[in-house]
Amino acid sequence: MALLWPFATAAVAINLFLLGLIGVSAGLGGIAPITALWLSLPLGLPATWASARWVASLIAEAERT
């Protein structure tokens, strides 16, 4: 699970930044890239947990066939 953490955290950071861009187009304030990176650090843990469960289910499904 620890190996997935950097990738899941980076995906969260990218999604937060893109959410900020959508907010700008909707007339809201944007999210700076550094802010998105800082916010992604704690939010990366649940994303890592979810992606690790998903990968484990894919491995279990592959082993059944």
C-alpha positions as CSV (number, residue, x, y, z in Angstrom):
1,M,0.0,0.0,0.0
2,A,2.9,2.4,0.7
3,L,4.1,2.1,-2.8
4,L,0.8,3.4,-4.1
5,W,0.7,6.5,-1.9
6,P,2.8,8.8,-4.1
7,F,0.8,8.0,-7.2
8,A,-2.6,8.4,-5.4
9,T,-1.5,11.6,-3.8
10,A,-0.3,13.0,-7.1
11,A,-3.7,12.1,-8.7
12,V,-5.5,13.8,-5.9
13,A,-3.3,16.9,-6.4
14,I,-4.0,17.0,-10.1
15,N,-7.8,16.6,-9.5
16,L,-7.8,19.3,-6.9
17,F,-6.0,21.7,-9.2
18,L,-8.4,20.9,-12.1
19,L,-11.3,21.4,-9.7
20,G,-9.9,24.8,-9.0
21,L,-9.8,25.5,-12.8
22,I,-13.5,24.5,-13.0
23,G,-14.2,26.8,-10.1
24,V,-12.6,29.7,-12.0
25,S,-14.8,29.1,-15.0
26,A,-17.8,29.0,-12.7
27,G,-16.9,32.4,-11.2
28,L,-15.3,31.0,-8.0
29,G,-11.8,31.4,-6.7
30,G,-9.1,29.1,-8.1
31,I,-6.8,26.8,-6.2
32,A,-3.1,27.5,-6.5
33,P,-0.9,24.5,-7.5
34,I,1.0,24.6,-4.2
35,T,-2.3,24.7,-2.3
36,A,-3.5,21.7,-4.2
37,L,-0.2,19.9,-3.3
38,W,-0.6,20.6,0.4
39,L,-4.2,19.6,0.4
40,S,-3.4,16.4,-1.4
41,L,-1.1,15.1,1.4
42,P,-3.8,14.2,3.9
43,L,-6.4,13.4,1.2
44,G,-4.0,11.0,-0.5
45,L,-4.3,8.5,2.4
46,P,-8.0,7.6,1.7
47,A,-7.3,7.6,-2.0
48,T,-4.4,5.2,-1.4
49,W,-6.6,2.9,0.7
50,A,-9.3,2.9,-2.0
51,S,-6.9,2.2,-4.8
52,A,-5.2,-0.6,-2.8
53,R,-8.5,-2.3,-2.2
54,W,-9.4,-1.9,-5.9
55,V,-6.0,-3.4,-7.0
56,A,-6.4,-6.3,-4.5
57,S,-9.9,-7.1,-5.9
58,L,-8.4,-7.1,-9.4
59,I,-5.7,-9.5,-8.3
60,A,-8.2,-11.8,-6.6
61,E,-10.4,-11.8,-9.7
62,A,-7.4,-12.6,-11.9
63,E,-6.4,-15.5,-9.7
64,R,-9.9,-17.0,-9.9
65,T,-9.8,-17.3,-13.7
